[in-house]
Structures are given as C-alpha cells and as structure tokens.
C-alpha cells in the first residue's frame, strides 16, 4: 500500500545476517558458552542454528530477547556424521562446508534448495580437497547435493578462487586458526567488503589475522576463538537499512533507523553515499541514523556498487521515480546470487514501462514516469520476486509511492514471504509506517 503522508517515525531494524551467521560459526568454534545478542531471526540464521544442532552443538534461542546461546567446543565438531540442509543461504552453504573440514574423520551429507544447487561452490571445494576432503556429488560436479568426507586441517599455503563469491574466502579464513600452524591464503581478485567484515569479527574474538589487499594474500595465526565476557553483540542490518534510508525519497518526511551505529562494520553502509546523492540528508548519533528528504538529486546518478552490491536493487527499484537516467555498475557477480539479480531488475522494471539497458556488469535505467503513472491507473502490476528477498523488499519501497495520487495500491509483490530469509517483518514494518504505528509493531 502507498504511504500517503510524510514519514515521521522510527524503525527497529533486524540484526545483521552477515554478522549473525559469522558469529554463530565463531561461537561454535570457541571454547565455552557464548551469548549472541541482537541476533537476526530469519530463515538463513535458523538454517545455521539447525545445522549446528545437527552437528551436536548445544544452541539455545530466545527470539523475544533476540539472543542465541551457543556452547563452544574449542574447535571440535561433536558428531562425525550428519545430514545438513543449507537452503538458499550462501553464508550457510560456504561457512558450514568449510567448518566441517575441521573434523578429522567426518562424513556429512549436504543439500540446498533448487536455486542453491546452481550457485558457485567450486572454488571453495577445490581448496578443501587440497586439505584432504573428498566429495561425492549427487548431481552436477561442484554443486549441491554432495557427501563430504573430511580429514582435518593442515597449515601452510592455501589458495582459493573466490571471484564468484567472497564468502568462500571468508569461510576459509574462519577455519584457518584451527589448522595448528600459520596459514596464508592466496585469493587475488576477491571483493573486500565482506572479507574485511570477517577479519574484524575474527579479531574481536581473539584471532590474529592480516590482509594484504595489494597481493591478495591473507595471513591467519593459530589460535582458539575467545569472546570477551562471553557476549557478542550484533549490529542492525545495514543492507536492510538501505530500504528505509531510501524511503523518505519516496514519501517525504523523516525516518530514524534506531540503534544503527555512526560507523558500522558492514560495508553496505556505503549506501549512505547513494542516499545523499538522491538529495537525502542523514544525521548520525547515539540513537541511530535520521534520514530526511530535502531535495531531489542534482543530476544523473552513476554508482559503482561492486563493494556494496546487495544494495544496488534498492536504487534500481526507485529509478522510475528519479528525474534523470541512472547507471549502476560493478554488479556482474550478482547474476550468481539468490537469482540473476541484474536480469530480475531488468525484467521487472521493463514490466513497469521503463527503458532498461544492460551489459554483463551494468544496469542503466531511463525513467519514464508518465508511462508508470498510466500503468498504475490501469491496475496493479505484479512483480515477480524470483525467491529473492532483496527483489521483494526493493520493490516494496517503490510500491510505497503514491503514484496514482489517491492512496490506492498499484503494485503487487508476488511471494512476499521470501523476505523471511533476512527480514521476516519487512512488510509489517512498512504497514506500521503507513498507519503511523510504533516502531516494530506487528498486526
């Protein structure tokens, strides 16, 4: 439903999926009890919790308090056999597969959803095979499903082709301290944002790790994860924040993103640059970020999203409302995520009568606002989401625009439930803002 009056409120964002799933792995590998506070509760994190339990770890969840308690086993995986499901979660698929190699003599069956069976895994599997792992594939070589036989870790020089997904490098870095001796990982051409996030979390948990981005070499020293005071606090999800950072452009007014720190660990905080180029003013403080609309963009937008690509869809979905053409670069790798995200945005924006030009790595949209308004008056356009939460949420923001001028809905989001991957309450939060309900209210 469109939001017909200027925003004035606060949004309580979910915890970061990226931080939560990394923290779950590190907590399981740590010695002793770890409580993760501010954790995300979504399908991706539930898959990781279920996998850890299937491996014999004690994991207790308290959704009301947004806490997960894990009993770390000091680098030991309790069970030597298990069947594990990774869904369509890249973090679970890559982090869990690498973590299993810690076991000196394990046999594990892994499978994912149909889209996950097509997502890149080969670079990671090749590195683990160099560590003695053996894979028996139930379908296409290098893809889920497979049976994994593990042989433990040895230090030394590792290499990985993580060009298709930096999660492969992050997965290896997280297990490297348990190799028993110094590990150097060569991974030239890897995108830095989420790897830097991994390294920072490792350091917070007592692991010494260094990066040389010029050479693409990473050094990890042996050690055991140790969480100070047994408590790890998760930041709000900055990628999720991008939708609400952009929303005041659509509706006017202002919105506070509660508890978002002034300088988040997450690289997707760079979306702030995009929001400011759209004419939004952002103020940061101890209570979060406050975003308000002050003007429109001063000219055509042209951004390279390579290092914060999960947020490109937020901008792409709003291009029909922008006064100038928009060019989005550095997104070729997103063709291999939950769906081909470049193709998805091209197709759905095309349904709305926009002129869309694409290459392998770019998306350029020439807005046609009159066509959008004509289509909105003619009836609802159904937006296909391709089982991709970010497609659904991005177009959810667009649908908040009162394009008809009468408060009537003009956009239908197919399968909004797919938002359960990272933000189950997304559309409830939007509705709460429309009705001016307190932050976090659910009907």
N, C-alpha and C positions, 0 to 999 in steps of 0.2 A: 504493500500500500504506500502511496506517496505521503511524504511528510509535508504538510501544507503551511506550517508556521515556522518561523525561525527557531533554530535549536537553542536550548538553554538547559544544560544538564550535565550529568557525569555518566561515564561508562566504566564499569568494572570489567577489565579485560581478563581473559583466562591466562593461566601461566603458559610460558613458552614450551611448545612441544619439543623444540630442539634441545633446550636446556634440560627438560624433564627426562627425556629418554637417555641423554648422555649421563645425567645424574643417577639414573636407575642402574646403568651398567657399572659406573664407578662405585656406587654403594654396594652392589653385589660383590665386586672385586675387593672391596675394603675389608679391614679387619674389625668386626664388631658391628653394633647397631648404628644405623644412620636414619635420621628422620628428614625427609624431603618436604619442605614447607612451601606452600603456594603452588603446588604441583598442578599440572593440567590433567583433567579427567576427560578423556576422549577415546575414540576407538584406537588410535595409534598407541597411546600410553597404556591402555587396557591390554592390548596385544603384548606389549613388552612385559607388563606385570604377569600376565598369564604364562608367558614363556619362562620367566624366571621361576615361577612356582612349579612349572612342569620339570624344571631342572633341579628342583629340590630346595630352592631358597625359600626362606620364610619372608613373606611380603604381606603386610597388613595395611589396608587402605581405610582412610577416613575422609570420605568425599565432602562431608559438611564442613570439616576444618581444612580441606584441601591439603591433606597430609598423606604421605606414604612412608611407612617404616619398613626398612629392609635390614635383615640380619646378614651382614657381610661375612664371607667365609675365607677372607685373606688370600684371594687368588685361586681358590679351589672350587670346582663345579661339583656339587654333591652327587649328582646322578650321572652314570655313564651311558645311559640310553634314554631317549625321549623323542616324542613326536611334537613338532613345533609348527605353529602357523604364524606367518608374518603379515597376512592380509595384503593390503596395498601400501604398506608403510615402508618407505625406503630406509628410514633410520633403524627400524626393527630388523629388516632384511639384512642390511650390511653390518650393523653393530653386533647383532646376535650371532651371525655366521662367523665373524672374526672371533668373538668371545669364546665360542665353542672350541676353538683351536687350543685354548688354554688347557683343556682336558688331555692328559697324556695317552688315553686309550678309550675314546668315546665313539659311539655310533648313534647318529642323530638323523631323523627324517624331517625335512623341512619342505614346506609348500606355502604358496601365496595365492591371492585372488588371481583371476584371469589376467587383469592388466599387469600385475606384478610379474607374471611369467614372461613378460616381454621386456621388462626393464633391465638395464645393464647391471651385470654382476661379474662379468668375465675377468676384469682386471683384478678384482679382489680375490676371486677363486684361484687365479694363476699364482698370486703371491702366497696364498695359504697352501697351495700344492707344493710350492717351493719349501714350505715348512714341514712337509710330510703328510699333509692332508690328502685324502683320496675321496673322489666324488663319483657317485653312480647316478646318472641322470635318468629321470623318468620320462623326459620329453626331449626338447632341444638342448644340445650341449651348451653349458654355460648359463643355463636358466633354471629356475624352479620348475617342477619339484626335483629334489635330489636327496640322496642318502650321503651323509658326510661321516667319514671315518677320520678321527683326529689322532695326532701324535705329539701334541705339546709344542712348545716354542723353544727356539734357539736364537741367541743374539746374533749380532753381526750386521751385514749389509742386506737390507731388503729393498725391493723396488716394486712400484705399482703404477699401472696406467689408470689414473683417477680422472682422466679428462672428461669422462662421461658423467661422473658424479664425485664430488669431493667427499661424500660420505664414505667412500672406500678408503681414502687416506685417513680420515678421522677414525674409522673402525680399527685400522692397524695401529695408529698412534695410541689408542686407548689400551690395547693389549700389550704394547711393547714393553712397559715397565716390568712385566711379569716374565720376560724372557730370561732373566737371571744375569744378564750382562748387557753392555751398551748396545743399542740398536740405532742404526742410521737408516732412514727411509728415503729413497730417491723417488720423487714424484713431480717431475717438471711439468709445467703447464696446468697445474691444479688451481682452481679458483680459491682465493684466500679467505673469504669472509667467514665461512662456517668452520674452516680448519683453525683459524685464529680463535674462534669461539671454543673449539675443543681443547686447544692448547691452554687457554686461560682457565677453563674448568679443571683441567689436569693439575695446573699449578696451584689452584685453590685447594686441591685435595692432596697436596704434598708431593707431587711428582715434578721432577726437574725435566723440562723439555724445551728445546730451542729450535727455531726455524731460520733458515737462510733462504729467503724467497728469491734471491737472485739466481741461485743454483738449483732451487727446488729440492734441497736436502734438509732433512729434519733429524734431530738427534734427541733420543729419549734415554734417560739414565734409569738403571734398575731401581725398583722401589715398590712399596706397598701403599695403596691409596689410604689416606687417613683424613677424615673430615673433621675439621676443628669443632670441638664440643659436640660432635655427632649430629650436627644440624646443617643442612644445606638449603639455602633459600633461593627460590626460582623467581626470576623477573617476569613481569607480564609479557605477553607475546607481542613483540614489536611488529611482526608481519600482520597479525590481526589488528593492531593499532592503525595500520595503513588505511583500512576501510573507514575508520572513524576519523582519521586525520583528514581524509578527503571529503567526508560527508558534509561539513559546513559549506563547501563549494556548491553542493547541490541544493542545500536548503537555506543557506544564510544562517546567521546567528553564531553561537559559540558552543564548544563542547570541551569538557575536561576529561582527559584519559587518565583515570585515577591510578596513582602509585607507580606510574612509569618514571624511572629514574632519569635525571638530566642527561647522563651519558650511559646508555645501555650497552651491555656486552654485545648484543646482537647487531650484526652488520646491516640488517634491514632497516635500522634507524636512519639510514641514508634516504629513505623515502621522504624524510623531512625536507630535503632539498627540492624534491618534486613538488611537494605541497606548497612550499614558499614560492616556487616559480609559477604556480597556479594562482598566486595572489593571496594565499592564506598567511596569517600571522600566527606564530607559535611561541608561546611563553612557557618556560620550564621552571619547575620549583619542587619543593619537597612533597607537594601533594599530587604531582603529576604534570602532564602537559595540557595546556589550554590552547585550543585552536579556534580562530575566528576568521570569518571572511571579511576582507577589507576592500578587495578589488578583484578584477579578473586578471588573467595572465597578460603580460605586456607584449607578447608576441608568440610565435610558434614555438612549441616545446620540442626539444630534441635531447633525449637522455640515453646514456649507455647504462643498461641495467645488469651488466654481467655479474657484478659483485653483490647485487641485491635483487635477483631476478624473480623471487617469489612475489614481489610487489608489482611487477610490471602489469599484471592483469588489472590491478586497481586503477591505474592510469588508463589502460586501454579501454576498459568498460565505460569510462567517463568521456572518452573522446567525442561522442556525439553532442555533448553539451558544451564543448570548448569552442571558442570563436575562430581558432586557427588550426591548420593541419598539425598533427603530432607525429613525431618519429621516435620509435622505440628500438634501441639497438642492443646487441650483446645477449640475445635470448635464444640462440640456436639450440643450446643444450636443454632448454625446457621442452623441446619436442620429445624428450625421453623421460618425462616425469609421469605423474598420475595419468596424463593423457598427452597428446601432442598439443601443448598449450598454445603455440603460435597458430596452428590450424584451427583450434577451437575458437580462439578470439576472432580470427579472420571470418570463420563461418557465421558466428552469432552476430557479429557487427554487420556483416553483409545482410543478414535477415532484417536488420533494422534500417536498411537502405543507405548505409554508409559506404563510401568509397574506400576500399582497403587494398593496399599494395604490400606484398610480402616478398622477402627473399628468405634464404635459409636462416638468416640471423637477424632479420629486421621486420618490423611491422610499421607501416605508415598509414595513418587514417586521415582522410579529408572529410571533415564533418559536413553533414547535410541536415541541418536542424529542421528546415521546413518539411523534408521527407519524413523525419522522425515524428514530427507533430501530426502529419497526415495519417501515418500508420497508427499512432496512438489513438486518434479519434475514430479510426475504423474498427478498433478492437484490440484485444490482447495479443501480443506476440509471445510465443512460447520459446523460452531459452533452454536449450539442451545443456546439461551440465557435465556430461561425459564421466560421471562418477568422480568428478574433481571438485573438491570443496572450494578451491580458490576461484574457479569459474562461477560457482553458485554465489559466493559472497560478493564478488566484484559486481556482478550484475544486480545483486540485491541492493547495492548502493545506488546504481543507476536507476533502479525501479523506485527509489525513494524520491526521485524528481517528479514534481507535479507538472508533467509535460502537457497534459490536457487542460490544466488550469481549473479543473473542477473537483480535484481530490479523488478522482476515480482511478483504479488500477489499470495499467496499460501493458504491464509486463508480467508474465507468468514464469516462475523459476521451476523447471522440472527437477524432481528429486532433490528438494532442499535438505532432506535427511543426510545427504552426503557430507554436510557440514560437520557431522559427528566425528569426522576424522580429527579435527583440531579445535572446533568451536561449536559444540552442540547447541548452545543457546543463541547463536548469532541472530536468527530471525526473531526470536523473542526479545532480544535487546533492541533491535530496530523498532519493533512494535511498541516497546516501552517508551522509546524516544518519541514516537509519533503520538502516543497517548499522554506523554509527559509524566510517566510513572517513575518512581525512584530507581536509581541505578541498580541493575542486577535483578529487578522484579521479573517474575515469570507468571504468566496467566495459566 
